[in-house]
Amino acid sequence: MSAPAAAPDAAPKKKGKLPIILALALVLGGGGFFMMKGKGKAEKAKPALALAEHETELEEFLTNTANPGVYVRAKLSIRLSKEYTEDKFKAGMGDVRDAVLTVFNSSAPELITDAKRRPELKKQLAEAINTALEGPLEEEAKKGEHKEEEAPKRKGKEKEKSEHKEEDMSDWDSTSGPVLQVRFAALATQ
């Protein structure tokens, strides 16, 4: 009689499908979670941007311009966003004064004295103050310059330029940030 054939002991063991199924479920579940998390942000209503009810007066500035022989004396009043409290603004007053002085120090006297170019100066002041209070624009931080076509986003904030039907924004000097309007109560060069 012949001996019975020996069963192969060395056959590889089949791994279960359970680890693959668990890994697949984790990947799909995680992707779904992040997708839903991102969708929730997009659906949130953005707060309407509105001007504060009254202006905030700044102390008078006396400093030189880009031409060291020409000085500017200016008194500014600004209109904040309704969402930004005046107390919070006053807490950052040192940064605000520094930003205004920096703009005047880097401005040519012609920019200050020419009435047609004054809106440009107001926009520069609004942007400098907003940057001092909330940080640089992400585009500026990444690229070193600001593009007008793109909506600016401040670090830590998700404010964007948008169409607001509540108020006429045509006379605003900035459409994002705490400072929306800059007005000159007095402006002179010597």
BELBELMO-V300833 format. One line per field, one symbol per residue. phi: phi as a letter, one per 20 degrees, with the letter a starting at -180 (. if undefined). Layout:
# BELBELMO-V300833
phi->???
This chain:
# BELBELMO-V300833
phi->.effffffeeffffefegffffffffffffffffffffffffefffffecfffcededffdcbeefegeddcdbcdccdefgfefffffffdfffffffffffffeefgfffeeffefgfffffffffffffecoffffffednbdeffeffcefnccecfbedefceefdeebdbnfedccceebbbcb
